[in-house]
Amino acid sequence: MRERPLITGFYQDDDGDWVVTLSCGHTQHVRHRPPFMQRPWVVSEAGRQAQLGQPFECGWCRQARAR
């Protein structure tokens, strides 16, 4: 199993949704929209800061490995 990339930063897209930048070079939207997405840490600056450096499953890398 490969190691998951780390969260290296955040920014907001044109719609105001948060996007993580990952150490693998990819980006991914992160939303807290219960019950479908449970990411309460994304709604506060402190929550996002606490996630910096944490592993995050990259959907783009996962798709590439599946091929």
DOVO-82826 format. One record per atom (N, C-alpha, C): residue number from 0; atom name; y negated, x negated, z negated. Coordinates in steps of 0.02 Angstrom, whole numbers, plus 50000, padded with zeros to 5 digits. Atoms other than C-alpha are relative to their C-alpha. Layout:
BEGIN
[NUM, 'CA', [Y, X, Z]];
...
END
This chain:
BEGIN
[0, 'N', [50059, 49958, 50000]];
[0, 'CA', [50000, 50000, 50000]];
[0, 'C', [49938, 49956, 50000]];
[1, 'N', [50062, 50039, 49996]];
[1, 'CA', [49829, 49934, 50045]];
[1, 'C', [49952, 50022, 49946]];
[2, 'N', [50052, 49983, 50049]];
[2, 'CA', [49687, 49926, 49923]];
[2, 'C', [49948, 50044, 50032]];
[3, 'N', [50053, 49957, 49975]];
[3, 'CA', [49556, 50059, 49941]];
[3, 'C', [49934, 49962, 50001]];
[4, 'N', [50065, 50032, 49999]];
[4, 'CA', [49382, 50003, 49991]];
[4, 'C', [49958, 50022, 49940]];
[5, 'N', [50044, 49986, 50057]];
[5, 'CA', [49244, 50001, 49861]];
[5, 'C', [49936, 50035, 50024]];
[6, 'N', [50065, 49969, 49985]];
[6, 'CA', [49087, 50107, 49856]];
[6, 'C', [49947, 49947, 49991]];
[7, 'N', [50053, 50050, 50002]];
[7, 'CA', [48941, 49994, 49897]];
[7, 'C', [49930, 50030, 49998]];
[8, 'N', [50066, 49969, 50001]];
[8, 'CA', [48799, 50119, 49909]];
[8, 'C', [50003, 50074, 50018]];
[9, 'N', [50007, 49929, 49985]];
[9, 'CA', [48737, 50295, 49939]];
[9, 'C', [49936, 50010, 50039]];
[10, 'N', [50063, 49977, 49969]];
[10, 'CA', [48610, 50380, 50050]];
[10, 'C', [50008, 50074, 50015]];
[11, 'N', [49998, 49929, 49982]];
[11, 'CA', [48565, 50558, 50096]];
[11, 'C', [49990, 50008, 50075]];
[12, 'N', [50007, 49987, 49929]];
[12, 'CA', [48587, 50624, 50272]];
[12, 'C', [49942, 50048, 50012]];
[13, 'N', [50056, 49957, 49982]];
[13, 'CA', [48462, 50734, 50364]];
[13, 'C', [50003, 50069, 49967]];
[14, 'N', [49992, 49935, 50033]];
[14, 'CA', [48532, 50889, 50278]];
[14, 'C', [49997, 49995, 49924]];
[15, 'N', [50003, 50010, 50072]];
[15, 'CA', [48517, 50813, 50104]];
[15, 'C', [50067, 49990, 49966]];
[16, 'N', [49933, 50013, 50029]];
[16, 'CA', [48704, 50785, 50081]];
[16, 'C', [50007, 49925, 49988]];
[17, 'N', [49990, 50070, 50017]];
[17, 'CA', [48758, 50623, 49999]];
[17, 'C', [50057, 49969, 50042]];
[18, 'N', [49952, 50038, 49960]];
[18, 'CA', [48853, 50491, 50098]];
[18, 'C', [50012, 49934, 49963]];
[19, 'N', [49985, 50065, 50029]];
[19, 'CA', [48944, 50340, 50025]];
[19, 'C', [50006, 49949, 50056]];
[20, 'N', [49985, 50056, 49957]];
[20, 'CA', [48943, 50172, 50109]];
[20, 'C', [50056, 49961, 49966]];
[21, 'N', [49940, 50031, 50028]];
[21, 'CA', [49107, 50080, 50087]];
[21, 'C', [50006, 49927, 50022]];
[22, 'N', [49991, 50071, 49986]];
[22, 'CA', [49157, 49897, 50084]];
[22, 'C', [50037, 49987, 50065]];
[23, 'N', [49965, 50008, 49936]];
[23, 'CA', [49265, 49926, 50239]];
[23, 'C', [49953, 50008, 50059]];
[24, 'N', [50048, 49990, 49947]];
[24, 'CA', [49107, 49964, 50338]];
[24, 'C', [49991, 50072, 50022]];
[25, 'N', [50005, 49929, 49982]];
[25, 'CA', [49135, 50151, 50353]];
[25, 'C', [49955, 50037, 49951]];
[26, 'N', [50038, 49955, 50044]];
[26, 'CA', [49035, 50294, 50279]];
[26, 'C', [50038, 50066, 49996]];
[27, 'N', [49967, 49935, 50008]];
[27, 'CA', [49094, 50461, 50213]];
[27, 'C', [49956, 50046, 49957]];
[28, 'N', [50036, 49951, 50040]];
[28, 'CA', [49008, 50619, 50151]];
[28, 'C', [50037, 50012, 49935]];
[29, 'N', [49972, 49982, 50065]];
[29, 'CA', [49035, 50658, 49968]];
[29, 'C', [49961, 50060, 49974]];
[30, 'N', [50031, 49938, 50022]];
[30, 'CA', [49002, 50833, 49905]];
[30, 'C', [50035, 50026, 49938]];
[31, 'N', [49970, 49964, 50057]];
[31, 'CA', [49029, 50930, 49746]];
[31, 'C', [49993, 50074, 50016]];
[32, 'N', [50000, 49930, 49981]];
[32, 'CA', [49075, 51103, 49807]];
[32, 'C', [50064, 50033, 49975]];
[33, 'N', [49940, 49969, 50027]];
[33, 'CA', [49201, 51181, 49689]];
[33, 'C', [50013, 50067, 50033]];
[34, 'N', [49940, 50034, 50024]];
[34, 'CA', [49336, 51235, 49704]];
[34, 'C', [50030, 49951, 50050]];
[35, 'N', [49971, 50041, 49947]];
[35, 'CA', [49364, 51138, 49865]];
[35, 'C', [49990, 49925, 49989]];
[36, 'N', [50015, 50070, 50013]];
[36, 'CA', [49281, 50972, 49820]];
[36, 'C', [49977, 49993, 49929]];
[37, 'N', [50017, 50011, 50070]];
[37, 'CA', [49275, 50913, 49640]];
[37, 'C', [49972, 49930, 49991]];
[38, 'N', [50033, 50065, 50009]];
[38, 'CA', [49150, 50770, 49633]];
[38, 'C', [49935, 50011, 49962]];
[39, 'N', [50061, 49986, 50037]];
[39, 'CA', [49027, 50814, 49495]];
[39, 'C', [49954, 49939, 49993]];
[40, 'N', [50040, 50060, 50008]];
[40, 'CA', [48969, 50633, 49486]];
[40, 'C', [49948, 49992, 50056]];
[41, 'N', [50045, 50009, 49944]];
[41, 'CA', [48880, 50650, 49654]];
[41, 'C', [49932, 50034, 49990]];
[42, 'N', [50062, 49961, 50007]];
[42, 'CA', [48746, 50771, 49591]];
[42, 'C', [49946, 49966, 49958]];
[43, 'N', [50051, 50035, 50040]];
[43, 'CA', [48657, 50648, 49475]];
[43, 'C', [49996, 49927, 50018]];
[44, 'N', [50010, 50071, 49987]];
[44, 'CA', [48584, 50476, 49498]];
[44, 'C', [50046, 49958, 49956]];
[45, 'N', [49957, 50038, 50046]];
[45, 'CA', [48677, 50414, 49344]];
[45, 'C', [50073, 50004, 50021]];
[46, 'N', [49931, 49993, 49977]];
[46, 'CA', [48841, 50483, 49411]];
[46, 'C', [50014, 49957, 50061]];
[47, 'N', [49990, 50042, 49940]];
[47, 'CA', [48818, 50398, 49579]];
[47, 'C', [49999, 49926, 49982]];
[48, 'N', [50003, 50071, 50020]];
[48, 'CA', [48768, 50233, 49498]];
[48, 'C', [50065, 49978, 49966]];
[49, 'N', [49938, 50016, 50035]];
[49, 'CA', [48925, 50239, 49390]];
[49, 'C', [50058, 49990, 50049]];
[50, 'N', [49946, 50006, 49951]];
[50, 'CA', [49032, 50250, 49548]];
[50, 'C', [49994, 49937, 50043]];
[51, 'N', [50007, 50062, 49960]];
[51, 'CA', [48961, 50092, 49629]];
[51, 'C', [50054, 49950, 49979]];
[52, 'N', [49948, 50049, 50013]];
[52, 'CA', [49100, 49964, 49645]];
[52, 'C', [50069, 50031, 49987]];
[53, 'N', [49937, 49966, 50012]];
[53, 'CA', [49236, 50095, 49618]];
[53, 'C', [50038, 50010, 50066]];
[54, 'N', [49961, 49987, 49940]];
[54, 'CA', [49380, 50117, 49742]];
[54, 'C', [49991, 50071, 50025]];
[55, 'N', [50009, 49934, 49970]];
[55, 'CA', [49366, 50263, 49863]];
[55, 'C', [50044, 50003, 50062]];
[56, 'N', [49956, 49991, 49942]];
[56, 'CA', [49493, 50328, 49989]];
[56, 'C', [49959, 50011, 50063]];
[57, 'N', [50036, 49994, 49937]];
[57, 'CA', [49423, 50301, 50164]];
[57, 'C', [50043, 50038, 50050]];
[58, 'N', [49963, 49960, 49951]];
[58, 'CA', [49478, 50437, 50283]];
[58, 'C', [50007, 49966, 50067]];
[59, 'N', [49997, 50035, 49936]];
[59, 'CA', [49437, 50330, 50435]];
[59, 'C', [50054, 49945, 49999]];
[60, 'N', [49949, 50052, 50006]];
[60, 'CA', [49546, 50185, 50375]];
[60, 'C', [50070, 50031, 49995]];
[61, 'N', [49935, 49966, 50006]];
[61, 'CA', [49686, 50305, 50328]];
[61, 'C', [50024, 50024, 50068]];
[62, 'N', [49981, 49978, 49933]];
[62, 'CA', [49685, 50379, 50504]];
[62, 'C', [50022, 49941, 50043]];
[63, 'N', [49982, 50059, 49961]];
[63, 'CA', [49690, 50205, 50581]];
[63, 'C', [50069, 49973, 49980]];
[64, 'N', [49934, 50024, 50023]];
[64, 'CA', [49841, 50156, 50474]];
[64, 'C', [50055, 50046, 50023]];
[65, 'N', [49949, 49951, 49981]];
[65, 'CA', [49932, 50315, 50525]];
[65, 'C', [50021, 49993, 50074]];
[66, 'N', [49985, 50007, 49928]];
[66, 'CA', [49929, 50267, 50709]];
[66, 'C', [50054, 49949, 50012]];
END
